[in-house]
């Protein structure tokens, strides 16, 4: 969904459009509805692991993009 990266740009965040090779639930949903995922950087690229770490600032940025995209979709 192009709107997600556009919202990241509007909020002033850096972003990278990428395809996920992971088999998240979004892969199943994408068959019937537009789908996007918002990834945030993890220290040393480690995610889905107890050693993984993402800063509060990065988590807030991802959440902010999600919030504003949901508001856009709701017509606010």
C-alpha positions as a printed Julia matrix, in Angstrom:
76×3 Matrix{Float64}:
   0.0     0.0    0.0
   1.63    3.19  -1.18
  -0.08    5.2    1.53
   2.13    3.76   4.27
   5.44    4.97   2.83
   3.81    8.26   1.9
   2.75    8.69   5.53
   6.3     7.91   6.7
   7.54   10.6    4.32
   4.9    13.07   5.51
   5.97   12.46   9.12
   9.6    13.11   8.15
  10.87    9.58   8.8
  13.38    7.81   6.61
  11.98    4.67   5.04
  12.78    1.85   2.67
  10.16    0.12   0.57
  10.82   -3.6    0.68
   9.14   -6.92   0.24
   9.13   -9.23   3.22
  10.12  -12.82   2.66
   8.6   -13.74   6.0
   5.34  -15.64   6.1
   3.49  -13.22   8.36
  -0.29  -13.25   8.59
  -0.19  -10.37   6.12
   0.79  -12.84   3.39
  -2.55  -14.61   3.83
  -4.59  -11.43   4.17
  -2.99   -9.95   1.04
  -4.88  -12.5   -1.03
  -8.17  -10.77  -0.21
  -7.31   -7.22   0.88
  -4.6    -4.59   0.44
  -1.92   -5.24   3.04
   1.21   -3.56   4.3
   3.61   -4.03   7.18
   5.56   -1.37   9.02
   9.04   -2.49  10.02
  11.27   -0.59  12.42
  15.05   -1.04  12.7
  16.42   -3.54  15.19
  19.92   -3.21  16.62
  22.37   -5.36  14.66
  19.46   -6.54  12.49
  18.34   -9.03  15.14
  14.56   -9.4   15.4
  12.17  -12.08  16.62
  14.8   -13.02  19.18
  15.33  -12.32  22.88
  18.59  -10.54  21.94
  16.72   -8.16  19.66
  16.38   -4.51  20.63
  14.53   -1.57  19.12
  14.77    1.86  20.69
  11.74    3.6   22.1
  12.19    6.3   19.47
  12.05    3.78  16.62
   9.0     2.08  18.15
   7.3     5.47  18.51
   8.07    6.32  14.88
   6.53    3.08  13.61
   3.51    3.55  15.85
   3.12    7.15  14.68
   3.08    6.05  11.04
   0.49    3.38  11.85
  -1.69    5.81  13.82
  -1.72    8.46  11.1
  -2.32    5.92   8.35
  -5.31    4.52  10.25
  -6.65    8.06  10.72
  -6.22    8.69   6.98
  -8.06    5.49   6.12
 -10.86    6.45   8.54
 -11.19    9.8    6.79
  -9.74   12.06   9.49
